[in-house]
Each structure stands twice: as C-alpha cells, then as structure tokens.
Amino acid sequence: MQDIHNMSQLTSADLELARAFPEGFLWGAATASYQIEGGAFEDGRGSSIWDDFSATPGKVFQGENGNVAADHYHRLAEDTELMSSLGLGAYRFSIAWPRILPEGRGAINNAGLDFYDRLVDGLLAKGITPYVTLYHWDLPSPLQQEGGWVKRETAFAYADFAEVVAKRLGDRVTNWITLNEPWCSAYLGYGIGIHAPGVQDRQAALDAGHHLMLGHGLAVPRIRAHSAPNSQVGITLNLAHVYANDERPETQRDVALADAFSNRWFLDPILRGHYTEGFFEQLGLNAPPVQDGDLATISTPIDFLGVNNYTRLLVKGNTERIPLADQVSLVAPIPSACYTEMGWEVYPNGLRDLLLRLTKDYAVSKLYVTENGAAFKDAWNGNGHVSDPRRVDYLRTHIAGLAEAIQQGAPLRGYFVWSLMDNFEWAEGYSKRFGIVYIDYPTQKRVVKESGYWYAGLLKAFNQAH
Ligand SMILES: OC[C@@H]1[C@@H](O)[C@H](O)[C@@H](O)c2nc(CNc3ccccc3)cn21
C-alpha cells in the first residue's frame, strides 16, 4: 500500500487542530463483525439473528445480507495493512458470537477463535491497539429460538461467551467493550422490530434492555479475570444531546422525556445503579423483571464509557397530549440544516455538548468516542480516489468539537471514526456508505476516499506534534 500520508490535503487549521489534542490521545477506526466479515458459512460459524433477519423478505434493503459483506474474513492481511497505511493507532472490531459458540453456548468452535487470534496478532505486529467489542448485535440464532434477550438466561450465556473469548485473547487484548449500543438491540430489535430479531413489543424492549445490562455486569469480572492487570473494560452506548426548540413548558417536559428514553435508560442503571425515577410509567409499561442484586451487578464499576454519537435530538413540545417517553415529537427537518443519507442532522456541537454533559452529570473516569461518522452519496468511477468533501467536513467539525470538550474538562481519551470501510448497514443493506475507505463490492477493491487521506494526514500531524 503506497504511503498515503503525503496525499492528504490538510489546511493550516487542520494542522492546528491536530496539535490541539493531548499526547497519548488515541486515533482509530471502527467496524463490526456482521457488517464486514462475510464468510458467513465458513469454518464452523453458526447462524445469527442477523442472518435470519436478512433472509426474511422485506426486512433488509433489496434483500441484502452479510454473507459476503466486505469479505474481511478472507482479507485480514490486506485490511490490517490498509489500517497501518492510514496510520491508525487503534482498531475497534467485534467478535461474532456465532463463530465462537455456534449454538450460543456449549461447544467452542476453535476455528472461530483462531480467526480473531490472527487478527489481533496482525494488529499488534503493526503497532495497532485492538479494541474488542464482544457483542455488536449478532446473537446466535439458537438463543433467539429460546427467546433471546427477553430471557434472563441469555445474560448468563453472554457472560460465558465473554469468558471464552477473554481466555483466548486476554493475554494480548487489554481494551474490552462488553456491548455495542444495548439501546439499539433492545428498542430497534425487540421494541419496534426494524432490526433483528424483528420483535414489535415495547415491554419486550424493556425486558431485553435489562438482560443486556445484566449480561454486561456479569461479564465484566469474567473479562477482568482473564486479562492483563492493565486491561480496561467498558461499554458503548449510543447517546445524543437533547436540545429544546423553544422555551414552552411542554417542550421542557418533552426534552426530559427524550433524554430519559434516549440516554438515561442505560446511563442511569450502569453508572448510577438505578433506573431513572418514573421511567417505566413515562413509557406506560411495567418494570422489567428486576431481581435482587441485578442493579448492583449492572453498575459494577467500569473503566471507561464508549460513546457512539452521530447527531443531536431537537425536541418541540406537543401541546395536544402528554406523549409517552418514546413518542416525543422531534422537530422536522430544518431548511438551513445539512442532513446525511441516514436523515441525521449534521450538528457538530451536539457531540461536544454530549461529552460535556456526561462529564458534568456522570462520574465517568474516561470517555472514548467509539463511533462517529456519516453516510453520504459516495461514487467511484473505477479509477483514482473517491471524492467525499462532505465527510471530510463532517469529520473536521466533529473532531474540532472534541478538542473543545477536552479543553473544557471532558476526560476524552480517544476517537474511532465510523467506519474504516463501507459495510453492511443493517436494514439499509449496502445502500449507505460510512467508510473512509470505499468498497467496490463486485471486485472487493478497497479505494481510500478523500476523507481517508484527510484522516491519515490528521493522524500524521498529530504524531509529528508529539
Ligand atoms: O448507522 C451507522 C452505525 C452502524 O453501522 C453501527 O453498527 C452502529 O453501532 C451504529 N449506531 C449508530 C447510532 N445509533 C442508531 C440510532 C438509531 C438507529 C440506528 C443507529 C450508528 N451506527
């Protein structure tokens, strides 16, 4: 891979931005197993709920699936070389539970562990620090057949899975993320059913959310027991700062509701040891099946909070009726604002303000932005690189917000751009591209985008400044 650092077109302001970050700040990129690996039926891998969901007509854009994806399963050497050429300090990836325990529990598939062994060793050989997400939504199908995350037993199966992986990789992996976005797993997967497993039952979402958090709490000590003493364990939550569209009382009321549903549902149990007061009533639902000791387990101390953020929430109070927490009306698209291909408003200050709120309201010792990025209409004409100026601007403005947050006291230790490469975007299939590297799926060619050159240049400037 040619040295791509010299091709970046950084402005003098970009160089100054790179220098604004403290020594030791970690720059990385993130992916997830089902979204990039492919190799869906190889070397003993079992089926996941996303294999099943993708195979269900009407669930995924054009019936697309992760059978091949970006074929990462067969391209470890090429892709780790690509990461190295970008100058990444870290790489966040997830473990496919069905590769390790095809039945969800019981028999271990060593070929699955061998794949991640090779990946970790490849990263370390190139000086790239692995950040391992143990669960990024690909629950083994047999566990869903028993009820999945609405069943308490799944939390215990997850902790067993986490220990199997930590036993194999814990001598080399020192950065662990138990879950990616339990809010999405619970609400999108079990509440409104637009993600796997496609259940539409809001009470089930609460129950699943509780068991996901229980699994997190059960797994933390199991991971620590098999990792080096200097290891750190955290969890990644998708969070968004909530803004009021006006000063009306109903807007203030709905801002609190939106914050409870979007953020505090998981922040409060994990970091404060209790659910938000009145939360279940605000949803018009029953409490999940909390057992004695659960909240103590869920709030077991963690070393960092991973934050996935892409946009903000702008709330306009509803005067006609008092909405339920998950039915707050958001402000319609604003003519003067910019939106990504996902329909998400581009609002860089939202990431800064979110990090400052977390610093102010929650006792987090360390924060990482474990995902931030944007989908735009990227095209490649078959030669040269891919021009994606809107993504360059998205990254530039959001990263500038990180520097402000650090300056104002946020204990931010690193940033992972979503994503290293274009990939399977869940129900959107391959129609949405988030990568800083373009994937030409018919040929599986990797084409660094303008944003990839820019990010590589920023990382080089940062390294030169320290
Ligand atoms: O949608 C982009 C990424 C996705 O590819 C990742 O797998 C996932 O971790 C991820 N989370 C968000 C933010 N959360 C979210 C909220 C509503 C719908 C979908 C995602 C964005 N993304």
The ligand as a Gaussian input file, in Angstrom:
#p B3LYP/6-31G(d) Opt

LIG

0 1
 O      -25.606000       3.577000      11.378000
 C      -24.218000       3.649000      11.421000
 C      -23.688000       2.855000      12.595000
 C      -23.876000       1.345000      12.446000
 O      -23.323000       0.891000      11.238000
 C      -23.195000       0.671000      13.656000
 O      -23.161000      -0.736000      13.544000
 C      -23.925000       1.019000      14.937000
 O      -23.093000       0.813000      16.066000
 C      -24.430000       2.435000      14.899000
 N      -25.081000       3.064000      15.857000
 C      -25.445000       4.266000      15.385000
 C      -26.211000       5.269000      16.169000
 N      -27.374000       4.676000      16.708000
 C      -28.510000       4.421000      15.954000
 C      -29.686000       5.009000      16.330000
 C      -30.827000       4.753000      15.597000
 C      -30.807000       3.894000      14.533000
 C      -29.613000       3.287000      14.178000
 C      -28.453000       3.555000      14.897000
 C      -24.998000       4.403000      14.114000
 N      -24.355000       3.254000      13.838000

